[in-house]
């Protein structure tokens, strides 16, 4: 918001200096037409005593137009993310407060609108209580156990996929057993679930990475076009090696195991990862072992601790600064709750 106000102050100064008869007035009006009225009024009030003179030119207005578009997009994205986070916080508070409801009726701290959606005929407050207070926590526990189980099998299979006799990779054993029984449906199900979980782990992590706070995916359709192109290119580049890695884990890549296994349709088209000798001789064997180190570092939160030591703000439960962030977050939530209550009061 600070960057947006700085840009709008310059726009407001240029608007005051350019009169209606100037050739640049139409360009100023185009810029002002994209700015919300309340933001513009606030900037005018703050900028009333500013008498700085600007050298208004077409180049300056083009730069202001570009900066205004970028700042407004960032402002709208941040505001949408803030509203989403606040709604999620209120929903979690409602779930916690309704756990002790004896009548098993789900009550919201914010009053719903007078017009109820059609699904409320089925999704009644009682049904909502059973779903959010009983079924949903149980579902999350089952998913958490399944993810831990899959992660353990995936880590072990990544570390041991180069051992072909006896095969130690769980996925190779599953596919081999299904193949021996001529059960093609089981092979399809095992392959689909395995690749599906690998994609979730890889893509979720990749798409959460921020590149200089410029390329990052935001929810509610708030991602800019550059981020979408960057993420699409990253997704396209990550998918082929991910599939090849799965073939290595199930012992279907003959170049990794070094035997005369028949070529798969995928490797016939895409090739293998042994173009460079160091990759085929050492990388495919020793690099997956480093996954154990990465897994341990992630579990013990070593990366965040190192960044915190270097001066980068990280959320650590044992850090005093994190406690201050928690207290500040609570105050922000209380302030937003009071603001929404006042807004609803004015509507009534």
ABEGO torsion letter per residue (X at the ends): XAAAAAAAAAAAAAAAABBAABAAAAAAAAAAAABBAAAAAAAAAAAAABABBBBBBAAAAAAAAAAAAAAAAAAAAAAAAAAAAAAAAAAAAAAAAAAABAAGBBBBABBBBABBBAAAAABBAAAAAAAAAAAAAAAAAAAAAAAAAAAAAAAAAAAAAABAOBBABAAAAAAAAAAAAGBAAAAAAAAAAAAAAAAAAAAAAAAABBBGGABBBBBGGABBAAAAAAAAAAAAAAAAAAAAAAAAAAGABAAAAGBABBBBAAAAAAEBAAABAAAAAAAAAAAAAAAAAAAAAAAAGAAAAAAAAAGBBBBBAABAAAAAAAAAAAAAAAAAAAAAAAAAAAAX
